[in-house]
Amino acid sequence: MRFRRLLNYFGQLSLAWNASRVELLAAGLTEKLADAVVQKRAGLDPAGILPALNKKAIQTLTWEDGDYPRYLKEIDQPPPVLYYRGSILPEDDLAVGIVGTRNVTAYGKQLTRDTATYLAANGVTIVSGLARGVDAIAHQTAVEQGGRTLAVLGSGVDVIYPPEHRALAESIIAHGALISDYPPGTQPDGVNFPPRNRIISGLSRGTVVIEAGESSGALITAKFSIDQGREVFAAPGSVLSPMSRGTNNLLAAGAIPLTSPTVILKCLNISQTRPPKSETKPALDVEEARILRALGQDTLHIDDLCGKLGTSVEKLTAQLTMMELKGLVLRARGMEYSASQSWNSD
């Protein structure tokens, strides 16, 4: 809003950058902010910023660029500058957001994978926030399906949070982009995440909420989507599940029930571009095969699984985390694991 105010007053931001304190006040900035601008710009060299970004392979888009995302530009408060690593393509205009709780249940994991698989198979870009839980599964599934995915961060695009998603972030860069309106170097902060949610919904034709507690950040994204005139889809869940209270409340308020991924394409008037990819099993490495054989058809606590495999908890936890992202195993509750329903011990 301040960028808009400065641009409307000065006509071009270069004039605003060089404006005096009195001119900045006349443009509508507060005394405190005008003083901050005058003080801060003394130590900044605008001409040196782009070369510094190029060294980090960070690209930018502004309101004035023709390839600034079409649907994001339509919202009330589009970011004046987007920083990104990877690529933002015209086909990313066909995008759907998938968000949800970090504490996702086995039901939510399977539904996230099924939904992201179907959308990716039909050429829809998956947008999410790189958080633990639903976000990570949605991104990972899109990558595995050879689809496109965009991750909107609450930090600079050179600061990956959570840190255990660094490998996933690199995969996203190869299949889409990491995006932020926060400058490079910005550290994750709780106040950064609600505003970034407007970008997730703004990039998307509609937002799918898989699971959400009553105070989940995913509900903020859903609210932004409604305010932006976009559709909201919510997965029905058990009234006894804390992770379904938010989605059930969305349904009571008029969200579209996610009874099948096909509902999304139909409601958004998106033509199915190709049939869903047939279910194929990716190649397993030796350790993954051992773990799946040990699980069989059972749900085992990690301690019991360690006993069967003769390995340490630390090593097995790391392996199970990667297998969970790949859709090979499900974490049922606590530290209990089972093979995904699409896998068996054969």
Secondary structure as UniProt FT lines:
FT   HELIX           2..10
FT   HELIX           13..17
FT   HELIX           21..26
FT   TURN            27..28
FT   HELIX           31..41
FT   TURN            42..43
FT   HELIX           46..55
FT   TURN            56..57
FT   STRAND          59..62
FT   TURN            63..64
FT   TURN            66..67
FT   HELIX           70..73
FT   STRAND          81..86
FT   HELIX           90..93
FT   STRAND          95..99
FT   HELIX           106..121
FT   TURN            122..123
FT   STRAND          125..128
FT   TURN            132..133
FT   HELIX           134..144
FT   TURN            145..146
FT   STRAND          149..152
FT   TURN            157..158
FT   HELIX           163..165
FT   HELIX           166..174
FT   STRAND          176..180
FT   TURN            184..185
FT   HELIX           190..192
FT   HELIX           193..202
FT   STRAND          206..209
FT   TURN            214..215
FT   HELIX           217..227
FT   TURN            228..229
FT   STRAND          231..234
FT   TURN            239..240
FT   HELIX           242..244
FT   HELIX           245..252
FT   TURN            253..254
FT   STRAND          256..257
FT   HELIX           262..267
FT   TURN            268..269
FT   HELIX           286..295
FT   TURN            296..297
FT   STRAND          299..301
FT   HELIX           302..309
FT   HELIX           313..325
FT   TURN            326..327
FT   STRAND          329..331
FT   TURN            334..335
FT   STRAND          336..339
FT   TURN            341..342
//
